[in-house]
Amino acid sequence: MQRAFTVFVVALAFAAALLAGVDADAHWQNCGKPSDLFKVQTLTLNPPQPVAGKNLTINIHGLLTKPVTSGKITFTVFYESNNKWQQLPTSPYYFNICDVTSCPVKAGPKSFIQSVFIPSFTPTTVPYKGNCTIYDQAVQEVTCISYTTNIAPGL
């Protein structure tokens, strides 16, 4: 599960490198169902707003209620253009959970901390949003996290 979230973070950073933002903090919310297997308790960014040319550290803490033996990750990215949200042409991205973490993933408290570098060439004029949904071996939703963010210009 930890590497699955690494993929989420790397995909978020990759999206940030391709897309852009304006001066506003990143925001996330649970887009899942009450029956989701992973309950995100906290998700924080440091700094609170991603900055071009700087490291971004993501902290995710939560509880996995059942073991996960296999599954997939779907990551979708949208950018704003002419006041409309457009799906990134290469999105969605799909990953096999067991390609990014050791399976099975045991139930219990899970913590993840990952730092990623936001390239200095990241444009800073277009906001973006998206979601990351993880499914288990029975195609039951493990978790869904949606986000909106902007990238601040580096100094």
C-alpha positions as CSV (number, residue, x, y, z in Angstrom):
1,M,0.0,0.0,0.0
2,Q,2.9,2.4,0.8
3,R,4.2,2.1,-2.8
4,A,0.7,2.5,-4.1
5,F,0.6,5.9,-2.5
6,T,4.1,6.6,-3.8
7,V,2.6,6.1,-7.3
8,F,-0.2,8.5,-6.3
9,V,2.3,11.1,-5.2
10,V,4.6,10.7,-8.1
11,A,1.7,10.9,-10.5
12,L,0.6,14.1,-8.7
13,A,4.1,15.5,-9.0
14,F,4.2,14.5,-12.7
15,A,0.9,16.2,-13.3
16,A,2.2,19.3,-11.6
17,A,5.2,19.2,-13.9
18,L,2.9,19.0,-17.0
19,L,0.3,21.4,-15.8
20,A,0.3,24.5,-13.7
21,G,-1.4,26.7,-11.1
22,V,-2.0,30.0,-9.5
23,D,-1.5,31.2,-6.0
24,A,-3.8,28.9,-3.9
25,D,-3.2,26.0,-1.6
26,A,-3.8,22.4,-2.6
27,H,-7.0,20.9,-1.3
28,W,-8.0,17.2,-1.1
29,Q,-11.1,15.3,-0.1
30,N,-12.3,11.8,0.3
31,C,-14.3,10.9,-2.9
32,G,-14.8,7.4,-1.7
33,K,-17.6,5.4,-0.1
34,P,-18.3,4.6,3.5
35,S,-17.4,1.0,2.7
36,D,-13.9,1.9,1.5
37,L,-11.1,-0.3,2.9
38,F,-8.6,2.5,3.5
39,K,-9.8,5.4,5.6
40,V,-7.6,8.5,5.1
41,Q,-7.3,10.2,8.4
42,T,-4.9,13.0,7.4
43,L,-3.2,14.1,4.2
44,T,-0.9,17.1,4.5
45,L,1.5,18.9,2.1
46,N,4.6,20.7,3.2
47,P,4.7,23.4,2.0
48,P,0.9,23.7,1.9
49,Q,1.1,24.9,-1.7
50,P,3.4,23.1,-4.2
51,V,6.2,25.5,-5.4
52,A,8.0,25.2,-8.8
53,G,11.6,24.4,-8.2
54,K,11.1,23.1,-4.6
55,N,10.5,19.8,-2.9
56,L,7.0,18.8,-1.8
57,T,6.5,16.4,1.1
58,I,3.2,14.5,1.3
59,N,2.1,12.8,4.5
60,I,-0.8,10.4,4.4
61,H,-2.1,8.5,7.5
62,G,-5.0,6.2,7.7
63,L,-6.4,2.8,8.5
64,L,-6.7,-0.2,6.2
65,T,-9.6,-2.3,7.4
66,K,-9.0,-5.5,5.4
67,P,-5.9,-7.1,3.7
68,V,-5.4,-6.3,0.0
69,T,-3.8,-9.1,-2.0
70,S,-3.9,-7.4,-5.5
71,G,-5.7,-4.7,-7.3
72,K,-5.3,-1.6,-9.5
73,I,-4.8,2.1,-9.1
74,T,-6.5,4.6,-11.4
75,F,-5.2,8.2,-11.5
76,T,-7.0,10.8,-13.5
77,V,-5.8,14.4,-14.2
78,F,-7.8,17.4,-15.5
79,Y,-6.6,20.9,-16.3
80,E,-8.6,24.1,-16.7
81,S,-8.6,25.8,-20.1
82,N,-11.0,28.6,-21.1
83,N,-13.0,28.1,-17.9
84,K,-13.6,24.4,-18.7
85,W,-12.0,21.3,-17.1
86,Q,-10.3,19.2,-19.8
87,Q,-9.0,15.7,-19.1
88,L,-5.2,15.4,-19.8
89,P,-4.9,13.5,-23.1
90,T,-2.7,10.8,-21.5
91,S,-5.0,10.4,-18.5
92,P,-6.2,8.2,-16.8
93,Y,-3.1,6.4,-15.7
94,Y,-3.3,2.7,-14.5
95,F,-1.0,0.9,-12.1
96,N,-1.1,-2.7,-10.7
97,I,-0.9,-2.5,-6.9
98,C,1.5,-5.5,-6.7
99,D,3.8,-3.8,-9.2
100,V,4.4,-1.0,-6.8
101,T,4.2,-2.7,-3.4
102,S,4.6,-6.1,-1.8
103,C,1.3,-8.0,-1.8
104,P,-0.5,-8.9,0.4
105,V,-0.9,-5.6,2.2
106,K,-1.9,-6.3,5.8
107,A,-4.8,-4.6,7.5
108,G,-4.0,-2.0,10.2
109,P,-2.7,1.6,10.5
110,K,-0.7,2.8,7.5
111,S,1.5,5.9,7.2
112,F,3.2,7.2,4.2
113,I,5.6,10.1,3.7
114,Q,7.1,11.0,0.4
115,S,9.0,13.9,-0.9
116,V,9.0,14.8,-4.6
117,F,10.7,17.6,-6.5
118,I,8.4,20.0,-8.5
119,P,10.6,21.0,-11.5
120,S,11.4,24.7,-11.8
121,F,10.1,24.7,-15.4
122,T,6.6,23.9,-14.2
123,P,4.2,26.5,-15.6
124,T,2.3,28.5,-13.0
125,T,-0.8,29.7,-14.9
126,V,-3.3,26.7,-15.1
127,P,-5.0,25.1,-12.2
128,Y,-5.6,21.3,-12.2
129,K,-7.6,18.7,-10.4
130,G,-8.0,14.9,-10.4
131,N,-8.5,11.8,-8.4
132,C,-6.7,8.6,-7.4
133,T,-8.9,5.5,-6.9
134,I,-7.5,2.2,-5.6
135,Y,-9.4,-1.1,-6.1
136,D,-8.6,-4.4,-4.4
137,Q,-8.6,-8.0,-5.8
138,A,-12.4,-8.1,-5.7
139,V,-12.7,-4.7,-7.5
140,Q,-13.9,-3.2,-4.2
141,E,-12.8,0.4,-3.7
142,V,-10.0,0.7,-1.3
143,T,-9.9,4.5,-1.3
144,C,-10.5,7.5,-3.5
145,I,-8.8,10.8,-3.0
146,S,-9.7,13.9,-5.1
147,Y,-7.6,17.0,-5.2
148,T,-7.4,20.5,-6.6
149,T,-4.2,22.4,-6.6
150,N,-2.1,25.2,-8.1
151,I,1.6,25.6,-8.4
152,A,3.3,28.7,-7.0
153,P,6.1,30.2,-8.9
154,G,9.6,29.5,-7.5
155,L,11.9,32.3,-6.7
